[in-house]
Amino acid sequence: MLKKSLIWLISLYQKYLSPDHSIWARSANKPPYCRHIPSCSDYMKESIEKKWVWVGLIKWTRRILRCNPWGKWGYDPVDKKN
């Protein structure tokens, strides 16, 4: 129940508010806003789907903390192969 609710909320955010995914962003033809691939909202959705909800939220929080001017950018998958 919590998992489905969170995924639904993320989907709403992506559709209407996200600077990368929303209908407004796509109509403006701007380059991607997020410095990571997948975007933070896609990352959260994927981490919640693949992991337990609380693990997904922790992984997403760590991702948000890495998103800063001094952080890395580029491909940052949910499941990293070491």
Distance bins in CASP14 RR format, pairs under 12 A and 6 or more apart:
PFRMAT RR
TARGET T0000
AUTHOR 0000-0000-0000
RMODE 2
METHOD distances of the structure
MODEL  1
1 7 0 0 0 0 0 1 0 0 0 0 0
1 8 0 0 0 0 0 1 0 0 0 0 0
1 53 0 0 0 0 1 0 0 0 0 0 0
2 8 0 0 0 0 0 1 0 0 0 0 0
2 9 0 0 0 0 0 1 0 0 0 0 0
2 48 0 0 0 0 1 0 0 0 0 0 0
2 52 0 0 0 0 0 1 0 0 0 0 0
2 53 1 0 1 0 0 0 0 0 0 0 0
2 54 0 0 0 0 1 0 0 0 0 0 0
2 56 0 0 0 0 0 1 0 0 0 0 0
2 57 0 0 0 0 0 1 0 0 0 0 0
3 9 0 0 0 0 0 1 0 0 0 0 0
3 10 0 0 0 0 0 1 0 0 0 0 0
3 44 0 0 0 0 0 1 0 0 0 0 0
3 45 0 0 0 0 0 1 0 0 0 0 0
3 47 0 0 0 0 0 1 0 0 0 0 0
3 48 1 0 1 0 0 0 0 0 0 0 0
3 49 1 0 0 1 0 0 0 0 0 0 0
3 50 0 0 0 0 0 1 0 0 0 0 0
3 51 0 0 0 0 1 0 0 0 0 0 0
3 52 0 0 0 0 1 0 0 0 0 0 0
3 53 1 0 1 0 0 0 0 0 0 0 0
3 54 0 0 0 0 0 1 0 0 0 0 0
3 55 0 0 0 0 0 1 0 0 0 0 0
3 56 0 0 0 0 1 0 0 0 0 0 0
3 57 0 0 0 0 0 1 0 0 0 0 0
4 10 0 0 0 0 0 1 0 0 0 0 0
4 11 0 0 0 0 0 1 0 0 0 0 0
4 45 0 0 0 0 0 1 0 0 0 0 0
4 48 0 0 0 0 1 0 0 0 0 0 0
4 49 0 0 0 0 0 1 0 0 0 0 0
4 53 0 0 0 0 0 1 0 0 0 0 0
5 11 0 0 0 0 0 1 0 0 0 0 0
5 12 0 0 0 0 0 1 0 0 0 0 0
5 48 0 0 0 0 0 1 0 0 0 0 0
5 53 0 0 0 0 1 0 0 0 0 0 0
6 12 0 0 0 0 0 1 0 0 0 0 0
6 13 0 0 0 0 0 1 0 0 0 0 0
6 41 0 0 0 0 0 1 0 0 0 0 0
6 44 0 0 0 0 1 0 0 0 0 0 0
6 45 0 0 0 0 1 0 0 0 0 0 0
6 47 0 0 0 0 0 1 0 0 0 0 0
6 48 1 0 1 0 0 0 0 0 0 0 0
6 49 0 0 0 0 1 0 0 0 0 0 0
6 51 0 0 0 0 0 1 0 0 0 0 0
6 52 0 0 0 0 0 1 0 0 0 0 0
6 53 1 0 0 1 0 0 0 0 0 0 0
6 54 0 0 0 0 0 1 0 0 0 0 0
6 56 0 0 0 0 1 0 0 0 0 0 0
6 57 0 0 0 0 1 0 0 0 0 0 0
6 60 0 0 0 0 1 0 0 0 0 0 0
7 13 0 0 0 0 0 1 0 0 0 0 0
7 14 0 0 0 0 0 1 0 0 0 0 0
7 41 0 0 0 0 0 1 0 0 0 0 0
7 42 0 0 0 0 0 1 0 0 0 0 0
7 44 0 0 0 0 1 0 0 0 0 0 0
7 45 1 0 1 0 0 0 0 0 0 0 0
7 46 0 0 0 0 1 0 0 0 0 0 0
7 47 0 0 0 0 0 1 0 0 0 0 0
7 48 1 0 0 1 0 0 0 0 0 0 0
7 49 1 0 0 1 0 0 0 0 0 0 0
7 50 0 0 0 0 0 1 0 0 0 0 0
7 53 0 0 0 0 1 0 0 0 0 0 0
7 56 0 0 0 0 0 1 0 0 0 0 0
8 14 0 0 0 0 0 1 0 0 0 0 0
8 15 0 0 0 0 0 1 0 0 0 0 0
8 45 0 0 0 0 0 1 0 0 0 0 0
8 48 0 0 0 0 0 1 0 0 0 0 0
9 15 0 0 0 0 0 1 0 0 0 0 0
9 16 0 0 0 0 0 1 0 0 0 0 0
9 17 0 0 0 0 0 1 0 0 0 0 0
9 41 0 0 0 0 0 1 0 0 0 0 0
9 44 0 0 0 0 1 0 0 0 0 0 0
9 45 0 0 0 0 1 0 0 0 0 0 0
9 48 0 0 0 0 0 1 0 0 0 0 0
10 16 0 0 0 0 0 1 0 0 0 0 0
10 17 0 0 0 0 0 1 0 0 0 0 0
10 18 0 0 0 0 1 0 0 0 0 0 0
10 21 0 0 0 0 1 0 0 0 0 0 0
10 38 0 0 0 0 0 1 0 0 0 0 0
10 39 0 0 0 0 0 1 0 0 0 0 0
10 40 0 0 0 0 1 0 0 0 0 0 0
10 41 1 0 1 0 0 0 0 0 0 0 0
10 42 0 0 0 0 1 0 0 0 0 0 0
10 43 0 0 0 0 1 0 0 0 0 0 0
10 44 1 0 1 0 0 0 0 0 0 0 0
10 45 1 0 1 0 0 0 0 0 0 0 0
10 46 0 0 0 0 1 0 0 0 0 0 0
10 47 0 0 0 0 0 1 0 0 0 0 0
10 48 1 0 0 1 0 0 0 0 0 0 0
10 49 0 0 0 0 0 1 0 0 0 0 0
10 56 0 0 0 0 0 1 0 0 0 0 0
10 57 0 0 0 0 0 1 0 0 0 0 0
10 60 0 0 0 0 1 0 0 0 0 0 0
11 17 0 0 0 0 0 1 0 0 0 0 0
11 18 0 0 0 0 0 1 0 0 0 0 0
11 21 0 0 0 0 1 0 0 0 0 0 0
11 22 0 0 0 0 0 1 0 0 0 0 0
11 41 0 0 0 0 1 0 0 0 0 0 0
11 42 0 0 0 0 0 1 0 0 0 0 0
11 44 0 0 0 0 0 1 0 0 0 0 0
11 45 1 0 0 1 0 0 0 0 0 0 0
11 48 0 0 0 0 0 1 0 0 0 0 0
11 49 0 0 0 0 0 1 0 0 0 0 0
12 18 0 0 0 0 1 0 0 0 0 0 0
12 21 0 0 0 0 0 1 0 0 0 0 0
12 22 0 0 0 0 0 1 0 0 0 0 0
12 23 0 0 0 0 0 1 0 0 0 0 0
12 41 0 0 0 0 0 1 0 0 0 0 0
12 45 0 0 0 0 0 1 0 0 0 0 0
13 19 0 0 0 0 0 1 0 0 0 0 0
13 20 0 0 0 0 0 1 0 0 0 0 0
13 21 0 0 0 0 1 0 0 0 0 0 0
13 22 0 0 0 0 1 0 0 0 0 0 0
13 39 0 0 0 0 0 1 0 0 0 0 0
13 40 0 0 0 0 0 1 0 0 0 0 0
13 41 1 0 0 1 0 0 0 0 0 0 0
13 42 0 0 0 0 0 1 0 0 0 0 0
13 44 0 0 0 0 1 0 0 0 0 0 0
13 45 0 0 0 0 1 0 0 0 0 0 0
14 20 1 0 0 1 0 0 0 0 0 0 0
14 21 1 1 0 0 0 0 0 0 0 0 0
14 22 1 0 0 1 0 0 0 0 0 0 0
14 23 0 0 0 0 1 0 0 0 0 0 0
14 24 0 0 0 0 0 1 0 0 0 0 0
14 25 0 0 0 0 1 0 0 0 0 0 0
14 26 0 0 0 0 0 1 0 0 0 0 0
14 34 0 0 0 0 0 1 0 0 0 0 0
14 38 0 0 0 0 0 1 0 0 0 0 0
14 39 0 0 0 0 1 0 0 0 0 0 0
14 40 0 0 0 0 0 1 0 0 0 0 0
14 41 1 0 1 0 0 0 0 0 0 0 0
14 42 1 0 0 1 0 0 0 0 0 0 0
14 43 0 0 0 0 0 1 0 0 0 0 0
14 44 0 0 0 0 0 1 0 0 0 0 0
14 45 0 0 0 0 1 0 0 0 0 0 0
15 21 1 0 0 1 0 0 0 0 0 0 0
15 22 1 0 0 1 0 0 0 0 0 0 0
15 23 1 0 0 1 0 0 0 0 0 0 0
15 24 0 0 0 0 1 0 0 0 0 0 0
15 25 0 0 0 0 0 1 0 0 0 0 0
15 26 0 0 0 0 0 1 0 0 0 0 0
15 41 0 0 0 0 0 1 0 0 0 0 0
16 22 1 0 1 0 0 0 0 0 0 0 0
16 23 1 0 0 1 0 0 0 0 0 0 0
16 24 1 0 0 1 0 0 0 0 0 0 0
16 25 0 0 0 0 0 1 0 0 0 0 0
16 26 0 0 0 0 0 1 0 0 0 0 0
16 41 0 0 0 0 0 1 0 0 0 0 0
17 23 0 0 0 0 0 1 0 0 0 0 0
17 24 0 0 0 0 1 0 0 0 0 0 0
17 25 0 0 0 0 1 0 0 0 0 0 0
17 33 0 0 0 0 0 1 0 0 0 0 0
17 41 0 0 0 0 1 0 0 0 0 0 0
18 24 0 0 0 0 1 0 0 0 0 0 0
18 25 1 0 0 1 0 0 0 0 0 0 0
18 26 0 0 0 0 1 0 0 0 0 0 0
18 32 0 0 0 0 0 1 0 0 0 0 0
18 33 0 0 0 0 1 0 0 0 0 0 0
18 34 0 0 0 0 1 0 0 0 0 0 0
18 39 1 0 0 1 0 0 0 0 0 0 0
18 40 0 0 0 0 1 0 0 0 0 0 0
18 41 1 0 1 0 0 0 0 0 0 0 0
18 42 0 0 0 0 1 0 0 0 0 0 0
18 44 0 0 0 0 0 1 0 0 0 0 0
18 45 0 0 0 0 0 1 0 0 0 0 0
19 25 1 0 1 0 0 0 0 0 0 0 0
19 26 0 0 0 0 0 1 0 0 0 0 0
19 28 0 0 0 0 1 0 0 0 0 0 0
19 30 0 0 0 0 1 0 0 0 0 0 0
19 31 0 0 0 0 0 1 0 0 0 0 0
19 32 0 0 0 0 1 0 0 0 0 0 0
19 33 1 1 0 0 0 0 0 0 0 0 0
19 34 1 0 0 1 0 0 0 0 0 0 0
19 35 0 0 0 0 0 1 0 0 0 0 0
19 39 0 0 0 0 1 0 0 0 0 0 0
19 40 0 0 0 0 0 1 0 0 0 0 0
19 41 0 0 0 0 1 0 0 0 0 0 0
20 26 0 0 0 0 1 0 0 0 0 0 0
20 28 0 0 0 0 0 1 0 0 0 0 0
20 30 0 0 0 0 1 0 0 0 0 0 0
20 31 0 0 0 0 1 0 0 0 0 0 0
20 32 1 0 1 0 0 0 0 0 0 0 0
20 33 1 0 1 0 0 0 0 0 0 0 0
20 34 1 0 1 0 0 0 0 0 0 0 0
20 35 0 0 0 0 0 1 0 0 0 0 0
20 36 0 0 0 0 0 1 0 0 0 0 0
20 37 0 0 0 0 0 1 0 0 0 0 0
20 38 0 0 0 0 1 0 0 0 0 0 0
20 39 1 0 1 0 0 0 0 0 0 0 0
20 40 0 0 0 0 1 0 0 0 0 0 0
20 41 1 0 0 1 0 0 0 0 0 0 0
20 42 0 0 0 0 1 0 0 0 0 0 0
20 43 0 0 0 0 0 1 0 0 0 0 0
21 27 0 0 0 0 0 1 0 0 0 0 0
21 30 0 0 0 0 0 1 0 0 0 0 0
21 32 0 0 0 0 1 0 0 0 0 0 0
21 33 0 0 0 0 1 0 0 0 0 0 0
21 34 0 0 0 0 1 0 0 0 0 0 0
21 38 0 0 0 0 0 1 0 0 0 0 0
21 39 1 0 0 1 0 0 0 0 0 0 0
21 40 0 0 0 0 0 1 0 0 0 0 0
21 41 1 0 0 1 0 0 0 0 0 0 0
21 42 0 0 0 0 1 0 0 0 0 0 0
21 45 0 0 0 0 0 1 0 0 0 0 0
22 28 0 0 0 0 1 0 0 0 0 0 0
22 30 0 0 0 0 0 1 0 0 0 0 0
22 33 0 0 0 0 0 1 0 0 0 0 0
22 39 0 0 0 0 0 1 0 0 0 0 0
22 41 0 0 0 0 0 1 0 0 0 0 0
24 30 0 0 0 0 1 0 0 0 0 0 0
24 33 0 0 0 0 0 1 0 0 0 0 0
25 31 0 0 0 0 0 1 0 0 0 0 0
25 32 0 0 0 0 1 0 0 0 0 0 0
25 33 1 0 0 1 0 0 0 0 0 0 0
25 34 0 0 0 0 0 1 0 0 0 0 0
25 39 0 0 0 0 0 1 0 0 0 0 0
25 41 0 0 0 0 0 1 0 0 0 0 0
26 32 0 0 0 0 0 1 0 0 0 0 0
26 33 0 0 0 0 0 1 0 0 0 0 0
32 38 0 0 0 0 0 1 0 0 0 0 0
32 39 1 0 0 1 0 0 0 0 0 0 0
32 40 0 0 0 0 0 1 0 0 0 0 0
32 42 0 0 0 0 0 1 0 0 0 0 0
32 73 0 0 0 0 0 1 0 0 0 0 0
32 74 0 0 0 0 0 1 0 0 0 0 0
33 39 1 0 0 1 0 0 0 0 0 0 0
33 40 0 0 0 0 1 0 0 0 0 0 0
33 41 0 0 0 0 0 1 0 0 0 0 0
33 67 0 0 0 0 0 1 0 0 0 0 0
33 73 0 0 0 0 0 1 0 0 0 0 0
34 40 1 0 1 0 0 0 0 0 0 0 0
34 41 0 0 0 0 1 0 0 0 0 0 0
34 42 0 0 0 0 1 0 0 0 0 0 0
34 43 0 0 0 0 1 0 0 0 0 0 0
34 44 0 0 0 0 0 1 0 0 0 0 0
34 63 0 0 0 0 0 1 0 0 0 0 0
34 64 0 0 0 0 0 1 0 0 0 0 0
34 66 0 0 0 0 0 1 0 0 0 0 0
34 67 1 0 0 1 0 0 0 0 0 0 0
34 73 0 0 0 0 1 0 0 0 0 0 0
34 74 0 0 0 0 1 0 0 0 0 0 0
34 75 0 0 0 0 0 1 0 0 0 0 0
34 76 0 0 0 0 1 0 0 0 0 0 0
35 43 0 0 0 0 0 1 0 0 0 0 0
35 63 0 0 0 0 0 1 0 0 0 0 0
35 64 0 0 0 0 0 1 0 0 0 0 0
35 66 0 0 0 0 1 0 0 0 0 0 0
35 67 1 0 0 1 0 0 0 0 0 0 0
35 68 0 0 0 0 1 0 0 0 0 0 0
35 69 0 0 0 0 1 0 0 0 0 0 0
35 70 0 0 0 0 0 1 0 0 0 0 0
35 71 0 0 0 0 1 0 0 0 0 0 0
35 72 0 0 0 0 1 0 0 0 0 0 0
35 73 1 0 1 0 0 0 0 0 0 0 0
35 74 1 0 0 1 0 0 0 0 0 0 0
35 75 0 0 0 0 0 1 0 0 0 0 0
35 76 0 0 0 0 1 0 0 0 0 0 0
36 42 0 0 0 0 1 0 0 0 0 0 0
36 43 1 0 0 1 0 0 0 0 0 0 0
36 44 0 0 0 0 0 1 0 0 0 0 0
36 60 0 0 0 0 0 1 0 0 0 0 0
36 62 0 0 0 0 0 1 0 0 0 0 0
36 63 1 0 0 1 0 0 0 0 0 0 0
36 64 0 0 0 0 0 1 0 0 0 0 0
36 66 1 0 0 1 0 0 0 0 0 0 0
36 67 1 0 0 1 0 0 0 0 0 0 0
36 68 0 0 0 0 0 1 0 0 0 0 0
36 71 0 0 0 0 1 0 0 0 0 0 0
36 72 0 0 0 0 1 0 0 0 0 0 0
36 73 1 0 0 1 0 0 0 0 0 0 0
36 74 1 0 1 0 0 0 0 0 0 0 0
36 75 1 0 0 1 0 0 0 0 0 0 0
36 76 1 0 1 0 0 0 0 0 0 0 0
36 77 0 0 0 0 1 0 0 0 0 0 0
36 78 0 0 0 0 0 1 0 0 0 0 0
37 43 0 0 0 0 1 0 0 0 0 0 0
37 46 0 0 0 0 0 1 0 0 0 0 0
37 63 0 0 0 0 0 1 0 0 0 0 0
37 72 0 0 0 0 0 1 0 0 0 0 0
37 73 0 0 0 0 1 0 0 0 0 0 0
37 74 1 0 1 0 0 0 0 0 0 0 0
37 75 1 0 1 0 0 0 0 0 0 0 0
37 76 1 0 0 1 0 0 0 0 0 0 0
37 77 0 0 0 0 1 0 0 0 0 0 0
37 78 0 0 0 0 0 1 0 0 0 0 0
38 44 0 0 0 0 1 0 0 0 0 0 0
38 45 0 0 0 0 1 0 0 0 0 0 0
38 46 1 0 0 1 0 0 0 0 0 0 0
38 47 0 0 0 0 1 0 0 0 0 0 0
38 60 0 0 0 0 0 1 0 0 0 0 0
38 63 0 0 0 0 1 0 0 0 0 0 0
38 74 0 0 0 0 1 0 0 0 0 0 0
38 75 0 0 0 0 1 0 0 0 0 0 0
38 76 1 0 0 1 0 0 0 0 0 0 0
38 77 1 0 0 1 0 0 0 0 0 0 0
38 78 1 0 0 1 0 0 0 0 0 0 0
38 79 0 0 0 0 0 1 0 0 0 0 0
39 45 0 0 0 0 1 0 0 0 0 0 0
39 46 0 0 0 0 0 1 0 0 0 0 0
39 60 0 0 0 0 0 1 0 0 0 0 0
39 63 0 0 0 0 0 1 0 0 0 0 0
39 64 0 0 0 0 0 1 0 0 0 0 0
39 67 0 0 0 0 0 1 0 0 0 0 0
39 73 0 0 0 0 0 1 0 0 0 0 0
39 74 0 0 0 0 0 1 0 0 0 0 0
39 75 0 0 0 0 0 1 0 0 0 0 0
39 76 0 0 0 0 0 1 0 0 0 0 0
40 46 0 0 0 0 0 1 0 0 0 0 0
40 47 0 0 0 0 0 1 0 0 0 0 0
40 59 0 0 0 0 0 1 0 0 0 0 0
40 60 1 0 0 1 0 0 0 0 0 0 0
40 61 0 0 0 0 0 1 0 0 0 0 0
40 62 0 0 0 0 0 1 0 0 0 0 0
40 63 1 0 0 1 0 0 0 0 0 0 0
40 64 1 0 0 1 0 0 0 0 0 0 0
40 65 0 0 0 0 0 1 0 0 0 0 0
40 66 0 0 0 0 1 0 0 0 0 0 0
40 67 1 0 0 1 0 0 0 0 0 0 0
40 76 0 0 0 0 1 0 0 0 0 0 0
40 78 0 0 0 0 0 1 0 0 0 0 0
41 47 0 0 0 0 0 1 0 0 0 0 0
41 48 0 0 0 0 0 1 0 0 0 0 0
41 60 0 0 0 0 1 0 0 0 0 0 0
41 63 0 0 0 0 0 1 0 0 0 0 0
41 64 0 0 0 0 0 1 0 0 0 0 0
41 67 0 0 0 0 0 1 0 0 0 0 0
42 48 0 0 0 0 0 1 0 0 0 0 0
42 49 0 0 0 0 0 1 0 0 0 0 0
42 60 0 0 0 0 0 1 0 0 0 0 0
42 63 0 0 0 0 0 1 0 0 0 0 0
42 76 0 0 0 0 0 1 0 0 0 0 0
42 77 0 0 0 0 0 1 0 0 0 0 0
42 78 0 0 0 0 1 0 0 0 0 0 0
43 49 0 0 0 0 0 1 0 0 0 0 0
43 50 0 0 0 0 0 1 0 0 0 0 0
43 51 0 0 0 0 0 1 0 0 0 0 0
43 56 0 0 0 0 1 0 0 0 0 0 0
43 57 0 0 0 0 0 1 0 0 0 0 0
43 59 1 0 0 1 0 0 0 0 0 0 0
43 60 1 0 0 1 0 0 0 0 0 0 0
43 61 0 0 0 0 0 1 0 0 0 0 0
43 62 0 0 0 0 0 1 0 0 0 0 0
43 63 1 0 1 0 0 0 0 0 0 0 0
43 64 0 0 0 0 1 0 0 0 0 0 0
43 66 0 0 0 0 0 1 0 0 0 0 0
43 67 0 0 0 0 1 0 0 0 0 0 0
43 74 0 0 0 0 0 1 0 0 0 0 0
43 75 0 0 0 0 0 1 0 0 0 0 0
43 76 1 0 0 1 0 0 0 0 0 0 0
43 77 0 0 0 0 1 0 0 0 0 0 0
43 78 1 0 0 1 0 0 0 0 0 0 0
43 79 0 0 0 0 0 1 0 0 0 0 0
43 80 0 0 0 0 0 1 0 0 0 0 0
44 50 0 0 0 0 0 1 0 0 0 0 0
44 51 0 0 0 0 0 1 0 0 0 0 0
44 53 0 0 0 0 0 1 0 0 0 0 0
44 55 0 0 0 0 0 1 0 0 0 0 0
44 56 1 0 0 1 0 0 0 0 0 0 0
44 57 1 0 0 1 0 0 0 0 0 0 0
44 58 0 0 0 0 0 1 0 0 0 0 0
44 59 0 0 0 0 1 0 0 0 0 0 0
44 60 1 0 1 0 0 0 0 0 0 0 0
44 61 0 0 0 0 1 0 0 0 0 0 0
44 62 0 0 0 0 0 1 0 0 0 0 0
44 63 1 0 0 1 0 0 0 0 0 0 0
44 64 0 0 0 0 1 0 0 0 0 0 0
44 78 0 0 0 0 1 0 0 0 0 0 0
45 51 0 0 0 0 0 1 0 0 0 0 0
45 53 0 0 0 0 0 1 0 0 0 0 0
45 56 0 0 0 0 1 0 0 0 0 0 0
45 57 0 0 0 0 0 1 0 0 0 0 0
45 59 0 0 0 0 0 1 0 0 0 0 0
45 60 0 0 0 0 1 0 0 0 0 0 0
45 63 0 0 0 0 0 1 0 0 0 0 0
45 78 0 0 0 0 1 0 0 0 0 0 0
46 56 0 0 0 0 1 0 0 0 0 0 0
46 59 0 0 0 0 1 0 0 0 0 0 0
46 60 0 0 0 0 1 0 0 0 0 0 0
46 63 0 0 0 0 0 1 0 0 0 0 0
46 76 0 0 0 0 0 1 0 0 0 0 0
46 77 0 0 0 0 1 0 0 0 0 0 0
46 78 1 0 1 0 0 0 0 0 0 0 0
46 79 0 0 0 0 1 0 0 0 0 0 0
47 53 0 0 0 0 1 0 0 0 0 0 0
47 54 0 0 0 0 0 1 0 0 0 0 0
47 55 1 0 0 1 0 0 0 0 0 0 0
47 56 1 1 0 0 0 0 0 0 0 0 0
47 57 0 0 0 0 1 0 0 0 0 0 0
47 58 0 0 0 0 1 0 0 0 0 0 0
47 59 1 0 1 0 0 0 0 0 0 0 0
47 60 1 0 1 0 0 0 0 0 0 0 0
47 61 0 0 0 0 0 1 0 0 0 0 0
47 62 0 0 0 0 1 0 0 0 0 0 0
47 63 0 0 0 0 1 0 0 0 0 0 0
47 64 0 0 0 0 0 1 0 0 0 0 0
47 76 0 0 0 0 0 1 0 0 0 0 0
47 77 0 0 0 0 1 0 0 0 0 0 0
47 78 1 0 1 0 0 0 0 0 0 0 0
47 79 0 0 0 0 1 0 0 0 0 0 0
47 80 0 0 0 0 0 1 0 0 0 0 0
48 54 0 0 0 0 1 0 0 0 0 0 0
48 55 0 0 0 0 1 0 0 0 0 0 0
48 56 1 0 1 0 0 0 0 0 0 0 0
48 57 1 0 0 1 0 0 0 0 0 0 0
48 58 0 0 0 0 0 1 0 0 0 0 0
48 59 0 0 0 0 1 0 0 0 0 0 0
48 60 1 0 0 1 0 0 0 0 0 0 0
48 78 0 0 0 0 1 0 0 0 0 0 0
49 55 0 0 0 0 0 1 0 0 0 0 0
49 56 0 0 0 0 1 0 0 0 0 0 0
49 59 0 0 0 0 0 1 0 0 0 0 0
49 60 0 0 0 0 0 1 0 0 0 0 0
49 78 0 0 0 0 1 0 0 0 0 0 0
49 79 0 0 0 0 0 1 0 0 0 0 0
50 56 0 0 0 0 1 0 0 0 0 0 0
50 59 0 0 0 0 1 0 0 0 0 0 0
50 60 0 0 0 0 0 1 0 0 0 0 0
50 77 0 0 0 0 0 1 0 0 0 0 0
50 78 1 0 0 1 0 0 0 0 0 0 0
50 79 1 0 0 1 0 0 0 0 0 0 0
51 57 0 0 0 0 1 0 0 0 0 0 0
51 58 0 0 0 0 1 0 0 0 0 0 0
51 59 1 0 0 1 0 0 0 0 0 0 0
51 60 0 0 0 0 0 1 0 0 0 0 0
51 78 1 0 0 1 0 0 0 0 0 0 0
51 79 0 0 0 0 1 0 0 0 0 0 0
52 58 0 0 0 0 1 0 0 0 0 0 0
52 59 0 0 0 0 0 1 0 0 0 0 0
53 59 0 0 0 0 0 1 0 0 0 0 0
53 60 0 0 0 0 0 1 0 0 0 0 0
54 60 0 0 0 0 0 1 0 0 0 0 0
54 61 0 0 0 0 0 1 0 0 0 0 0
55 61 0 0 0 0 0 1 0 0 0 0 0
55 62 0 0 0 0 0 1 0 0 0 0 0
55 78 0 0 0 0 0 1 0 0 0 0 0
55 79 0 0 0 0 0 1 0 0 0 0 0
56 62 0 0 0 0 1 0 0 0 0 0 0
56 63 0 0 0 0 1 0 0 0 0 0 0
56 64 0 0 0 0 0 1 0 0 0 0 0
56 78 0 0 0 0 1 0 0 0 0 0 0
56 79 0 0 0 0 0 1 0 0 0 0 0
57 63 0 0 0 0 0 1 0 0 0 0 0
57 64 0 0 0 0 0 1 0 0 0 0 0
58 64 0 0 0 0 0 1 0 0 0 0 0
58 65 0 0 0 0 0 1 0 0 0 0 0
58 78 0 0 0 0 0 1 0 0 0 0 0
59 65 0 0 0 0 0 1 0 0 0 0 0
59 66 0 0 0 0 0 1 0 0 0 0 0
59 76 0 0 0 0 0 1 0 0 0 0 0
59 77 0 0 0 0 0 1 0 0 0 0 0
59 78 1 0 0 1 0 0 0 0 0 0 0
59 79 0 0 0 0 1 0 0 0 0 0 0
59 80 0 0 0 0 0 1 0 0 0 0 0
60 66 0 0 0 0 0 1 0 0 0 0 0
60 67 0 0 0 0 0 1 0 0 0 0 0
60 76 0 0 0 0 0 1 0 0 0 0 0
60 78 0 0 0 0 1 0 0 0 0 0 0
61 67 0 0 0 0 0 1 0 0 0 0 0
62 76 0 0 0 0 0 1 0 0 0 0 0
62 78 0 0 0 0 0 1 0 0 0 0 0
62 80 0 0 0 0 0 1 0 0 0 0 0
63 71 0 0 0 0 0 1 0 0 0 0 0
63 72 0 0 0 0 0 1 0 0 0 0 0
63 76 1 0 0 1 0 0 0 0 0 0 0
63 77 0 0 0 0 0 1 0 0 0 0 0
63 78 0 0 0 0 1 0 0 0 0 0 0
63 80 0 0 0 0 0 1 0 0 0 0 0
64 71 0 0 0 0 0 1 0 0 0 0 0
64 76 0 0 0 0 0 1 0 0 0 0 0
65 71 0 0 0 0 1 0 0 0 0 0 0
66 72 1 0 0 1 0 0 0 0 0 0 0
66 73 0 0 0 0 1 0 0 0 0 0 0
66 74 0 0 0 0 0 1 0 0 0 0 0
66 76 1 0 0 1 0 0 0 0 0 0 0
67 73 0 0 0 0 1 0 0 0 0 0 0
67 74 0 0 0 0 0 1 0 0 0 0 0
67 76 0 0 0 0 1 0 0 0 0 0 0
75 81 0 0 0 0 0 1 0 0 0 0 0
END
